[in-house]
Amino acid sequence: MSLKDQITESMKSAMRNKEKERLSAIRLILAEVKRVEVDERIEVDDARILVILDKMSKQRKDSITQFQQAGREDLVAIEQNELNVIAEFLPEALSDDEIDTIIKNAVAESGASSMQDMGKVMGLVKPQVQGRADIGAISQKVKAALAN
């Protein structure tokens, strides 16, 4: 079953169980998927849905930080609920060891030797970690690996 089908089934289940908050979050996900499909005139695949979910997750994390700084715990709770629902559809997060192995293999495969080769390395690493790790943190690790 594709990821889009899983999300749709979860929406139906949330409707049946009258889970308002969960249903609202799932509808946000499907609306974003539909927006991408309409804007780009494509049928999204699982890889693209992971990119969308990853972006939505990052947005929620940023919002939570800002709302906490503003003392808006009511909004933090809403964003946290959405983040939890989004996380259900993302693959399991990678461990630091797995990330380091992926980066090491990408550096070896691309023949990267300096910071100028960072784009090549990130091009190989990003598809493998999409939705499973923070790209910003990955970028820092790649920089550190290339600096050595």
C-alpha positions in Angstrom: 0.0 0.0 0.0 1.4 3.4 -0.9 2.0 6.1 1.7 -0.8 8.2 0.2 -3.2 5.3 0.6 -2.0 4.8 4.2 -2.7 8.4 5.0 -6.1 8.2 3.4 -7.0 5.1 5.4 -5.9 6.8 8.6 -8.2 9.7 7.7 -11.1 7.4 7.3 -10.3 5.7 10.6 -10.0 9.0 12.4 -13.4 10.0 11.0 -15.0 6.7 12.2 -13.5 7.1 15.6 -14.4 10.8 15.9 -10.8 11.9 16.6 -11.1 15.6 15.7 -7.5 16.7 16.2 -6.1 13.7 14.4 -8.5 14.1 11.5 -7.6 17.8 11.2 -3.9 17.0 11.1 -4.3 14.3 8.5 -6.4 16.6 6.4 -3.6 19.1 6.5 -1.2 16.5 5.2 -3.6 15.5 2.3 -4.2 19.1 1.5 -0.5 19.7 1.1 -0.1 16.6 -1.0 -3.0 17.7 -3.2 -1.5 21.2 -3.5 1.8 19.8 -4.8 -0.1 17.6 -7.2 -2.1 20.4 -8.6 0.7 23.0 -8.7 3.2 20.7 -10.4 0.6 18.6 -12.4 2.0 15.3 -11.2 1.0 12.3 -9.2 3.2 12.3 -6.1 5.1 9.1 -5.2 6.1 7.9 -1.8 9.5 9.6 -2.0 7.9 13.0 -2.8 5.4 12.5 0.1 8.3 11.9 2.4 9.8 15.3 1.3 6.4 17.0 1.9 6.1 15.3 5.4 9.7 16.3 6.2 9.0 19.9 5.3 5.7 19.9 7.3 7.5 18.4 10.3 10.2 21.1 10.2 7.6 23.8 10.0 5.8 22.5 13.0 9.1 22.3 15.0 9.9 25.9 14.1 6.4 27.0 15.1 6.6 25.2 18.4 9.9 27.0 19.2 8.4 30.4 18.4 5.2 29.7 20.3 7.1 28.6 23.4 9.2 31.8 23.3 5.9 33.8 23.1 4.4 31.8 26.0 1.5 30.4 23.9 1.2 26.9 25.3 -2.3 26.5 23.7 -0.7 26.9 20.2 2.2 24.7 21.2 -0.2 21.9 22.0 -1.9 22.2 18.6 1.4 22.2 16.7 2.7 19.3 18.8 -0.4 17.2 18.0 0.1 17.9 14.3 3.8 17.0 14.6 2.9 13.7 16.3 0.5 12.8 13.5 3.0 13.7 10.8 5.7 11.7 12.5 3.5 8.6 12.3 3.9 8.5 8.5 7.6 9.3 8.5 10.0 6.3 8.5 12.0 5.5 11.7 14.7 8.0 12.4 18.3 7.1 11.7 20.8 6.7 14.5 24.0 8.7 14.5 26.1 5.7 13.5 23.8 5.0 10.5 24.1 8.6 9.5 27.9 8.6 9.8 28.1 5.4 7.7 25.9 6.9 5.0 28.0 10.1 4.9 31.3 8.1 4.9 30.0 5.9 2.0 28.8 9.0 0.0 32.2 10.7 0.5 34.0 7.6 -0.8 31.6 7.1 -3.7 31.8 10.7 -4.9 35.5 11.0 -4.4 35.0 14.2 -2.5 38.1 15.7 -1.0 37.2 19.3 -0.1 34.3 21.6 0.7 33.9 22.3 -3.0 32.6 18.7 -3.3 29.9 19.2 -0.7 27.1 19.4 -3.3 28.1 16.0 -4.7 28.1 14.4 -1.3 24.7 16.0 -0.3 23.2 14.8 -3.6 24.0 11.3 -2.6 23.1 11.5 1.1 19.9 13.5 0.9 17.7 10.8 -0.8 18.9 8.2 1.7 18.0 10.3 4.8 15.0 12.2 3.6 12.3 12.1 6.3 14.6 10.1 8.6 17.0 12.8 9.8 17.3 16.6 10.0 19.0 17.8 6.7 20.5 20.7 8.6 22.3 18.4 11.0 23.3 16.2 8.1 24.8 19.2 6.3 26.9 20.0 9.4 28.2 16.4 9.6 29.1 16.5 5.9 31.0 19.7 6.4 32.9 18.2 9.3 33.7 15.1 7.3 35.0 17.2 4.4 37.0 19.5 6.6 39.1 16.6 7.9 
